[in-house]
Amino acid sequence: MTPRATERARCARLIRESVSLLSSKWSVDVLLALGDGPRRYHELLGELDGISEKVLTQTLRTMERDGLVHRHVHAEVPPRVEYTLSALGATMAQPLRVLGSWQLRHGKRVEEARERFADRVAVQREQRESQRQRRAAAA
């Protein structure tokens, strides 16, 4: 492997690892919600429309494991648990803003490309079906 290919592979691995921190469908939503300040579990559940309790629990545990979220249990009866962004989790704000800005600038182009692709695939499918029908009729 050339030094350039080795460096490219290393960069790709590092980017994949970074993106994997956000690969859960809900991790970005949780990061954004906690960016507004500490939240209790049911506050998050109420803010994140469509998330189930099971998925929120899994997402918070994964984010806590990865060091993005702190879970603080207050010594009260009944116990009160709050979630906050860790200092590490807060560093995700800037990359998320950059991704959001990119989507605002280029999302329409992506959507148009998907539509062109779908149209092209549909035409190819119709052509294959027409050819199949002609062969069947000739047989």
N, C-alpha and C positions, 0 to 999 in steps of 0.2 A: 504494500500500500504506500502511495506517495505521502509525503508530509502534508500536502494540501488535503488529500482524501482523508487522512487520519484526523486532521483538525476539523474537517467538515463533519465527520462521523461523531466526533466528540461534541461538537456544537449541537448536532441533531439530537444526540442522547440527552444533553442538558436541557434543551428546549422541550423534548418529550416529557422529561421528569417534571419540569415546571408546569406544563399544560396538564399533566396528570393530576396535579393538585386541584385543578378546577374541572376535572372531567365528570364529576357528579353533576347531574342535571340541576341540583339545587345549591351547589357550593357558592356560585356567584351571587345568588339571591341572599344567602346567609351572610356572605362577606359584606354585601351592600347594606343589609339591614343592621348588622353589628357595627358598621361604619358610622351609623347615626348614634351609637351609644349602646350601653349594656341592655340586654334583653333577657327576660325570663323565658323559659321554654314555651309556655302557652302564649306569650306575646309573639314570639317568632311564629308559632303555629298559626296564629290569627293573621299575621301580616303576610305570610307566604301562602297565598291562595292556591289550593290544589295539592299541597304537600300532605302526605299522611304522617301520623305520629311515628310510625316505624321508620319511614324514610328520613324524617327530621332527626330522629335519634341516631340513625346510622351516619347521617351527614355530619352532625355535630361531633360524634365520636371520632370519625375519620379526621375531621379538621383539628380536633384536639390532639389526636395522635401525631398529626403532621406539624403541630406547633403553631397553627394559624389562629386557634381559638383557645381562650382560657375558660375553664369551668370553675366557678367559685361557689362553694356550698357555705351559706351563712349558718352559724351556730344558733339556730332559732327553732322553736317548735310551733308549727311544723317547719321542717327545714326549707329554706329558700335558696334556690339555685339560680345564679345569673351567669350568662355567657357574655364574654367580651372578646374583641379582637386582641390578639397578642401584638406585641411590637412587630413581630414577623408578619402576622396577618395584615397589619396596617400597611406594610410595604407593598401589598398587592394592589392598593388603590390606584397608583399611577399606571401600572400596566393595564389595569381594567379600563381606566379612562382612555388610554391610547387605543385599546381594542374597540371600545364603544365609539370613539371618534372615527376610527377606520370604517366601522360598519355604517355610520351615518354618511360618510363620504362615498363609500363604494358599494353599499348594500344593494342599491338599485341595479348596478351593473351585474352583480352576482345573480340577482333575481332574473334579469334579462338573459343572462347566459344560460341559466337553468331552463328557462322557457324555450330558447333556441335549441338546446340539447333535446328537450322533450319533444319538440316538433320534429327534429331530425330523426329521432328514434321512431316516432310514430310513422313517418313517411317510409322509413326503411322496413318497418313491420308490415305496412300496407303493400310495399313492393314484394316482399317475400311471400306474403299471402297470395297476391295476384299471380306470382310465378308458380306457386304450389297449385293453385287452381287451374292454370293453363296446362301444367304437366299432367294433372289428374284428368283433365278433359281430353288430352291428346292420347292418353293411355287406353 
